Amino acid sequence: MGFGGSVAAMIQSLKANKRTRVSMFEKDVDKHQKMYGQFTDHKKMSPKAFTLFKKRLELQEQARKRKLYLVFGSVMLIFFVFGIYFLFYY
């Protein structure tokens, strides 16, 4: 009933995972530069274009939901009709 090997393996893996890992891509980058890690958005939308974009997304989502409900409803109707047929007429 000893579990010394598993405990030793757990301790060894905890010690191995304790160190900080540095990605290969981060080693070559100088972290003292001002531009490191900063994001600047050069392609900003105007507020009017953004509202039009949101409206278009809402319309697309409504159309997708309508199609989903139509397909799901028709499939459920077919299952319901077959269920009634096999329950009462077969």
C-alpha positions as CSV (number, residue, x, y, z in Angstrom):
1,M,0.0,0.0,0.0
2,G,2.9,2.3,-0.4
3,F,2.7,5.3,-2.6
4,G,6.2,6.6,-2.2
5,G,7.0,6.5,-5.9
6,S,3.9,8.4,-6.9
7,V,4.5,11.1,-4.2
8,A,8.2,11.4,-5.3
9,A,7.1,11.8,-8.9
10,M,4.6,14.5,-7.8
11,I,7.2,16.4,-5.9
12,Q,9.7,16.1,-8.8
13,S,7.1,17.4,-11.3
14,L,6.2,20.3,-9.0
15,K,9.8,21.3,-8.7
16,A,10.3,21.1,-12.4
17,N,7.2,23.2,-13.1
18,K,8.2,25.9,-10.6
19,R,10.7,27.6,-12.9
20,T,9.5,30.4,-15.2
21,R,9.5,29.5,-18.8
22,V,10.3,32.0,-21.5
23,S,9.0,31.5,-25.0
24,M,11.4,31.2,-27.9
25,F,9.8,34.2,-29.5
26,E,10.2,36.4,-26.4
27,K,13.9,35.7,-26.0
28,D,14.9,37.9,-29.0
29,V,12.7,40.9,-28.1
30,D,14.1,43.6,-26.1
31,K,11.6,44.2,-23.3
32,H,12.9,47.7,-22.5
33,Q,11.6,49.2,-25.8
34,K,8.5,51.4,-25.5
35,M,6.6,49.8,-28.3
36,Y,6.9,46.2,-26.9
37,G,3.5,44.8,-26.1
38,Q,1.5,48.0,-27.0
39,F,-1.3,47.8,-29.5
40,T,-2.3,50.8,-31.6
41,D,-5.4,50.6,-33.7
42,H,-4.9,52.5,-37.0
43,K,-8.1,51.4,-38.7
44,K,-10.8,53.0,-36.5
45,M,-14.4,53.1,-37.6
46,S,-16.5,56.2,-37.5
47,P,-19.4,56.1,-35.0
48,K,-21.9,56.2,-37.9
49,A,-20.2,53.3,-39.7
50,F,-20.1,51.4,-36.4
51,T,-23.8,51.8,-35.8
52,L,-24.5,50.6,-39.4
53,F,-22.2,47.6,-38.8
54,K,-24.0,46.7,-35.6
55,K,-27.4,47.0,-37.3
56,R,-26.3,44.8,-40.1
57,L,-25.0,42.2,-37.6
58,E,-28.3,42.2,-35.8
59,L,-30.2,41.7,-39.0
60,Q,-28.0,38.8,-40.0
61,E,-28.4,37.2,-36.5
62,Q,-32.2,37.6,-36.8
63,A,-32.2,35.9,-40.2
64,R,-30.0,33.1,-38.9
65,K,-32.3,32.5,-35.9
66,R,-35.4,32.6,-38.1
67,K,-33.9,29.9,-40.4
68,L,-32.8,27.8,-37.4
69,Y,-36.3,28.0,-35.9
70,L,-37.9,27.1,-39.2
71,V,-35.7,24.0,-39.8
72,F,-35.9,22.9,-36.2
73,G,-39.7,23.3,-36.1
74,S,-40.2,21.4,-39.4
75,V,-38.0,18.5,-38.2
76,M,-39.8,18.4,-34.9
77,L,-43.2,18.4,-36.7
78,I,-42.1,15.5,-38.8
79,F,-41.0,13.5,-35.7
80,F,-44.2,14.4,-34.0
81,V,-46.4,13.3,-36.9
82,F,-44.5,10.0,-37.2
83,G,-44.7,9.5,-33.4
84,I,-48.5,10.0,-33.5
85,Y,-48.8,7.7,-36.5
86,F,-46.9,4.8,-34.9
87,L,-48.6,5.3,-31.5
88,F,-52.1,5.2,-32.7
89,Y,-52.4,3.9,-36.2
90,Y,-49.8,1.2,-36.5
